[in-house]
Amino acid sequence: ACIDMGGGTTTISVFSEGKFVHGDAIAIGGNHVTLDMAKGLSTSLDAAERLKVMHGSALPGSADDRDLVSIQPIGEEGDVPLQIPRSVMTRII
């Protein structure tokens, strides 16, 4: 199978014995993930996009609860960034 996640849609192509056998698309893409992260982490869209690109994964890893990621919550510019486990982002994604 081949999955292509674009900004607004995700498509899947299924192959059997090297031949295309099925294709489909859903109206969910990377922009939706960014919006979910911004809301779930109470951060800006720009910060959520950066976090998604630099640290995001849909597959949980064994160290995700120990790996910390810094986020800057909306309205907290003067404060120290929050540290959250990477597993929080993985659950959102």
C-alpha positions as CSV (number, residue, x, y, z in Angstrom):
1,A,0.0,0.0,0.0
2,C,1.1,3.6,-0.6
3,I,-0.3,6.4,1.5
4,D,0.0,10.0,0.4
5,M,-1.0,12.6,3.0
6,G,-1.3,16.1,1.5
7,G,-2.5,19.3,3.1
8,G,-6.2,18.7,2.6
9,T,-6.6,15.0,1.6
10,T,-5.0,11.6,2.1
11,T,-5.0,9.1,-0.6
12,I,-4.2,5.4,-0.5
13,S,-3.3,3.0,-3.3
14,V,-3.2,-0.7,-2.8
15,F,-1.2,-3.1,-4.9
16,S,-1.2,-6.8,-5.3
17,E,1.5,-8.7,-7.1
18,G,2.8,-5.4,-8.4
19,K,-0.5,-4.3,-9.9
20,F,-2.8,-1.5,-8.7
21,V,-6.0,-3.0,-7.2
22,H,-7.7,-0.3,-5.2
23,G,-7.5,3.5,-4.5
24,D,-9.4,5.8,-2.2
25,A,-9.1,9.3,-0.7
26,I,-10.4,10.9,2.5
27,A,-10.8,14.6,3.1
28,I,-8.3,14.7,6.0
29,G,-4.7,15.9,5.5
30,G,-1.7,17.5,7.2
31,N,-3.5,20.8,7.7
32,H,-6.1,19.0,9.8
33,V,-3.3,17.5,11.9
34,T,-1.8,20.9,12.4
35,L,-5.2,22.4,13.5
36,D,-5.7,19.5,16.0
37,M,-2.2,20.0,17.4
38,A,-2.7,23.8,17.8
39,K,-6.0,23.2,19.7
40,G,-4.8,20.2,21.7
41,L,-1.5,21.9,22.8
42,S,-3.0,25.4,23.1
43,T,-0.4,26.9,20.8
44,S,-0.3,28.9,17.6
45,L,-0.7,27.3,14.1
46,D,2.8,28.3,13.2
47,A,4.2,26.6,16.4
48,A,2.0,23.5,15.8
49,E,3.2,23.2,12.2
50,R,6.8,23.5,13.3
51,L,6.3,20.8,16.1
52,K,4.5,18.5,13.6
53,V,7.3,18.7,11.1
54,M,10.2,18.5,13.5
55,H,8.9,16.1,16.2
56,G,5.7,14.6,15.0
57,S,5.0,10.9,14.4
58,A,1.9,8.8,14.0
59,L,3.7,5.8,15.3
60,P,4.4,5.6,19.0
61,G,8.0,4.9,20.0
62,S,9.3,3.3,23.2
63,A,11.0,6.5,24.3
64,D,8.0,8.8,23.6
65,D,7.1,9.2,27.3
66,R,10.6,10.2,28.2
67,D,11.4,12.5,25.2
68,L,10.3,16.0,26.0
69,V,9.4,18.7,23.5
70,S,9.2,22.4,24.3
71,I,6.0,24.3,23.3
72,Q,5.0,27.9,23.7
73,P,1.3,28.1,24.7
74,I,-0.8,31.0,23.4
75,G,-0.7,34.0,25.7
76,E,2.4,32.8,27.5
77,E,5.1,34.5,25.4
78,G,7.0,35.9,28.5
79,D,7.0,32.6,30.4
80,V,9.2,29.6,30.1
81,P,8.0,27.2,27.4
82,L,6.2,24.1,28.6
83,Q,7.8,20.7,28.3
84,I,5.5,17.9,27.1
85,P,6.2,14.3,26.4
86,R,6.4,13.5,22.7
87,S,3.7,10.8,23.4
88,V,1.2,13.7,23.8
89,M,1.8,14.8,20.2
90,T,1.7,11.2,18.9
91,R,-1.8,10.7,20.5
92,I,-3.0,13.9,18.8
93,I,-1.6,13.0,15.4
